[in-house]
């Protein structure tokens, strides 16, 4: 039996994916897609969601100012694994149910993280630019194999990264507010405090959510702890790294390089930052593999029916 309730899909990538569209329409024929490809926010976001009983959102900010103007909204399915754009307190207040599944894009993000590691260590972006500029010379880099990797945040993605780098014979240190003794024991991972990790590793990679406890957690003091030859990777969320401190650190070559898939403001506004030769930037593509898009989309569709009022933390 078809479900006639109105569903609104704010996500641009979901809306243009033919497989996800068809699978959603089979379950909910009365669906409104973001076919204009707009980045929806504020009043425009409210207008798009108006009248919908269920919605699928991605990077749009869903807070009290939005929820309070949508009396028909009963359930929200999340496209993607980050929840920092969702005001859980507002959902609870207005009785909106939330459907979400963590880890569905973990291999996509962890493979990009591995790509960053090798690209920075082998100076791939710089070598590419040199050839494009007509300069043909050998550029000596370093191998990932055997280098110590520090993983900050050992959730779904962090665990996957740990297993991938173990194939390269990399010792792994981990820092997390939670403890995973069985996983650490099985994969020979050493849990340490943040300072120890930053001082000892060759590669620092971030896989924590963005919240009050992680915002700006890698600032000037933390960067100063890192080895001069170390590299930093953030494929988690913008705002975890203090970008002004990172820019100063990279300008003065206090660390060897950094790769960012996420920024505090996207697209980036700081031209001086993204012009740095030892910085590799990508446009928030961690979860943008074909496989991850389908996995995230199907989880969001399931979340329209498999959901609950967010619990108090």
C-alpha positions as CSV (number, residue, x, y, z in Angstrom):
1,X,0.0,0.0,0.0
2,X,1.5,3.4,-1.0
3,X,2.2,6.0,1.6
4,X,0.7,9.4,0.6
5,X,2.3,11.6,3.2
6,X,4.5,14.3,1.8
7,X,8.3,13.8,2.1
8,X,10.7,16.6,1.3
9,X,14.4,15.9,0.4
10,X,16.7,18.9,0.9
11,X,19.9,17.1,-0.1
12,X,21.2,18.0,-3.5
13,X,23.2,14.9,-4.0
14,X,20.3,12.6,-2.9
15,X,17.9,14.5,-5.2
16,X,20.0,14.0,-8.3
17,X,20.7,10.3,-7.7
18,X,18.4,8.2,-9.9
19,X,18.7,5.0,-7.8
20,X,17.8,6.8,-4.5
21,X,15.0,8.7,-6.1
22,X,13.4,5.6,-7.4
23,X,13.8,3.7,-4.2
24,X,12.3,6.5,-2.2
25,X,9.4,7.1,-4.6
26,X,8.5,3.4,-4.4
27,X,7.9,3.8,-0.7
28,X,6.8,7.5,-0.7
29,X,5.3,8.5,-4.1
30,X,4.5,12.0,-2.8
31,X,8.0,13.3,-2.5
32,X,9.4,16.8,-3.2
33,X,13.1,16.8,-4.3
34,X,15.6,19.7,-4.3
35,X,15.7,19.6,-8.1
36,X,17.0,23.2,-8.4
37,X,20.1,22.2,-6.5
38,X,19.9,25.0,-4.1
39,X,21.9,25.2,-0.8
40,X,18.9,25.6,1.5
41,X,19.0,27.7,4.7
42,X,16.8,29.9,6.8
43,X,13.5,31.0,5.4
44,X,14.2,29.2,2.1
45,X,14.8,25.9,3.9
46,X,11.5,26.4,5.9
47,X,9.6,27.2,2.7
48,X,10.9,24.0,1.1
49,X,10.0,21.8,4.1
50,X,6.6,23.5,4.6
51,X,3.8,20.9,4.7
52,X,6.1,17.9,4.7
53,X,5.4,15.2,7.3
54,X,8.7,13.6,6.8
55,X,12.0,14.9,5.5
56,X,15.5,13.8,4.5
57,X,18.2,16.4,5.3
58,X,22.0,16.5,4.9
59,X,24.2,19.5,5.7
60,X,21.3,21.9,6.2
61,X,21.0,23.4,9.7
62,X,17.9,22.1,11.4
63,X,17.5,24.1,14.6
64,X,14.7,25.6,16.7
65,X,14.2,28.5,14.2
66,X,13.4,26.0,11.5
67,X,11.6,23.2,13.5
68,X,9.3,25.7,15.2
69,X,7.9,26.8,11.8
70,X,7.1,23.2,10.6
71,X,4.1,22.0,12.6
72,X,3.5,19.1,10.1
73,X,6.9,17.6,10.4
74,X,6.9,14.3,12.3
75,X,10.1,12.5,11.3
76,X,13.5,13.4,10.0
77,X,15.9,10.9,8.2
78,X,19.5,11.9,8.1
79,X,21.5,11.6,4.9
80,X,25.1,11.3,6.1
81,X,26.6,10.4,9.5
82,X,27.3,13.8,11.0
83,X,24.6,15.1,13.4
84,X,26.2,18.4,14.3
85,X,23.7,20.2,12.0
86,X,20.7,18.8,13.9
87,X,19.4,20.5,17.1
88,X,18.4,17.4,19.1
89,X,16.8,19.5,21.8
90,X,14.6,21.2,19.3
91,X,13.5,17.8,17.9
92,X,12.6,16.6,21.4
93,X,10.7,19.8,22.2
94,X,8.6,19.5,19.1
95,X,8.2,15.7,19.1
96,X,10.0,15.1,15.8
97,X,11.4,11.6,15.5
98,X,15.0,11.1,14.2
99,X,16.3,8.3,12.0
100,X,20.1,7.9,11.7
101,X,22.6,5.2,11.2
102,X,26.3,5.7,12.0
103,X,29.3,4.4,10.0
104,X,27.6,3.8,6.7
105,X,30.2,5.9,4.8
106,X,33.2,4.7,6.8
107,X,35.1,3.0,4.0
108,X,34.7,6.0,1.7
109,X,36.1,8.3,4.4
110,X,38.9,6.0,5.5
111,X,40.1,5.4,1.9
112,X,40.2,9.2,1.4
113,X,42.2,9.5,4.6
114,X,44.6,6.8,3.4
115,X,44.9,8.7,0.1
116,X,45.8,11.9,2.0
117,X,48.5,10.1,3.9
118,X,50.3,8.8,0.9
119,X,49.7,12.0,-1.2
120,X,51.3,14.2,1.5
121,X,54.1,11.9,2.3
122,X,55.0,11.5,-1.4
123,X,54.3,15.2,-2.2
124,X,51.9,14.2,-5.0
125,X,50.1,17.5,-5.3
126,X,53.4,19.4,-5.5
127,X,54.9,17.0,-8.0
128,X,51.8,17.3,-10.2
129,X,52.0,21.1,-10.1
130,X,55.7,20.9,-11.0
131,X,55.1,18.8,-14.1
132,X,52.2,21.0,-15.2
133,X,54.5,24.0,-14.9
134,X,57.0,22.3,-17.2
135,X,59.5,21.2,-14.6
136,X,60.6,17.6,-14.6
137,X,62.6,16.6,-11.6
138,X,62.7,13.8,-9.0
139,X,61.0,14.8,-5.8
140,X,61.9,12.6,-2.8
141,X,59.1,11.6,-0.5
142,X,58.6,9.2,2.3
143,X,56.7,5.9,2.6
144,X,53.7,5.3,4.8
145,X,54.9,1.8,5.6
146,X,56.2,1.5,9.1
147,X,55.3,5.1,10.1
148,X,53.4,5.6,13.4
149,X,49.8,6.7,12.9
150,X,47.8,8.5,15.5
151,X,44.0,8.2,15.3
152,X,42.0,10.8,17.3
153,X,38.5,9.3,17.5
154,X,38.3,5.5,17.2
155,X,34.6,5.2,16.2
156,X,33.4,3.7,12.9
157,X,35.9,5.6,10.6
158,X,38.8,5.6,13.1
159,X,38.6,1.8,13.5
160,X,38.5,1.3,9.7
161,X,41.5,3.6,9.2
162,X,43.4,1.6,11.9
163,X,42.8,-1.6,10.1
164,X,43.8,-0.2,6.7
165,X,47.1,1.3,7.9
166,X,48.0,-1.9,9.8
167,X,48.4,-3.5,6.3
168,X,51.3,-1.1,5.8
169,X,52.9,-2.2,9.0
170,X,52.1,1.0,10.8
171,X,52.1,1.1,14.6
172,X,48.9,2.8,15.7
173,X,48.2,5.0,18.7
174,X,44.6,6.0,19.5
175,X,43.0,8.7,21.6
176,X,39.3,8.6,22.4
177,X,37.1,9.6,25.3
178,X,35.7,6.0,25.1
179,X,37.6,2.8,25.6
180,X,37.7,-0.1,23.1
181,X,39.9,-2.6,24.9
182,X,38.9,-5.6,22.7
183,X,39.4,-3.8,19.5
184,X,42.7,-2.3,20.7
185,X,43.9,-5.8,21.8
186,X,42.8,-7.5,18.6
187,X,44.6,-5.0,16.4
188,X,47.5,-4.1,18.6
189,X,46.6,-0.5,19.1
190,X,47.9,1.6,22.0
191,X,45.5,4.0,23.6
192,X,47.2,7.1,24.9
193,X,46.4,10.7,26.0
194,X,46.2,13.4,23.4
195,X,49.6,15.0,24.2
196,X,51.4,11.6,24.0
197,X,49.8,10.9,20.6
198,X,50.7,14.3,19.1
199,X,54.3,14.0,20.3
200,X,55.0,10.5,19.1
201,X,53.3,9.9,15.7
202,X,54.2,10.7,12.1
203,X,50.6,11.0,11.0
204,X,47.7,12.6,13.0
205,X,44.2,11.9,11.6
206,X,41.0,13.2,13.1
207,X,37.8,11.2,13.3
208,X,35.7,12.8,16.0
209,X,32.3,14.5,15.8
210,X,32.0,18.3,16.1
211,X,30.6,19.3,19.4
212,X,31.6,21.6,22.3
213,X,34.2,19.2,23.5
214,X,36.0,18.9,20.1
215,X,35.6,22.4,18.6
216,X,39.1,23.8,18.2
217,X,40.7,20.8,19.9
218,X,43.7,21.0,17.6
219,X,45.0,24.6,18.1
220,X,48.4,26.3,18.4
221,X,49.4,24.4,21.5
222,X,48.5,21.0,20.1
223,X,50.2,21.7,16.7
224,X,53.3,22.8,18.6
225,X,53.5,19.3,20.1
226,X,53.7,17.6,16.7
227,X,57.0,16.5,15.1
228,X,58.3,18.9,12.4
229,X,58.1,16.0,9.9
230,X,54.5,15.0,10.9
231,X,51.4,15.5,8.9
232,X,47.8,16.3,10.0
233,X,44.6,15.1,8.3
234,X,41.1,16.2,9.0
235,X,38.3,14.4,7.1
236,X,35.9,14.6,10.0
237,X,34.3,18.1,10.5
238,X,35.4,21.7,10.0
239,X,35.9,23.5,13.3
240,X,37.9,20.7,15.0
241,X,41.1,22.4,13.8
242,X,41.9,26.0,14.5
243,X,42.6,27.0,10.9
244,X,44.4,30.3,11.7
245,X,46.8,28.4,14.0
246,X,47.2,25.7,11.2
247,X,47.9,28.4,8.6
248,X,50.6,29.9,10.8
249,X,52.1,26.5,11.5
250,X,52.2,25.5,7.8
251,X,53.6,28.9,6.7
252,X,56.5,28.5,9.0
253,X,56.9,24.8,8.2
254,X,56.5,23.7,11.8
255,X,54.9,20.5,10.5
256,X,55.4,19.0,7.1
257,X,51.9,19.3,5.8
258,X,48.2,19.0,6.3
259,X,45.2,17.7,4.3
260,X,41.7,19.0,4.9
261,X,38.5,17.7,3.4
262,X,36.4,19.9,5.7
263,X,36.6,23.5,6.8
264,X,34.9,25.7,9.3
265,X,33.5,27.7,6.4
266,X,32.7,25.9,3.2
267,X,33.7,26.8,0.5
268,X,36.8,28.4,2.0
269,X,37.2,32.1,2.3
270,X,40.8,32.3,3.4
271,X,42.8,32.6,0.1
272,X,46.1,32.7,2.0
273,X,45.3,29.4,3.7
274,X,44.4,27.4,0.6
275,X,47.3,28.8,-1.4
276,X,49.8,27.2,0.9
277,X,51.9,24.6,-1.0
278,X,52.0,22.2,2.0
279,X,48.2,22.1,2.3
280,X,46.0,19.7,0.4
281,X,42.3,20.6,0.2
282,X,39.3,18.7,-1.1
283,X,35.7,19.9,-1.2
284,X,34.1,17.7,1.6
285,X,34.2,14.6,-0.5
286,X,34.8,12.1,2.3
287,X,31.4,10.4,1.9
288,X,31.1,11.0,-1.8
289,X,32.0,7.7,-3.3
290,X,29.2,6.1,-5.3
291,X,29.0,3.3,-2.8
292,X,28.7,5.6,0.2
293,X,26.1,7.8,-1.4
294,X,23.8,4.8,-1.9
295,X,24.5,3.5,1.6
296,X,23.8,6.9,3.2
297,X,20.7,7.4,1.0
298,X,19.3,4.0,1.9
299,X,19.9,4.7,5.6
300,X,18.1,8.0,5.3
301,X,15.1,6.3,3.6
302,X,15.0,3.7,6.3
303,X,15.2,6.5,8.9
304,X,11.8,7.9,7.7
305,X,10.2,4.8,9.3
306,X,12.8,3.5,11.7
307,X,13.3,6.4,14.1
308,X,12.7,7.7,17.6
309,X,12.5,10.9,19.6
310,X,16.2,11.8,20.3
311,X,17.2,10.7,23.8
312,X,18.6,13.1,26.4
313,X,22.4,12.8,26.7
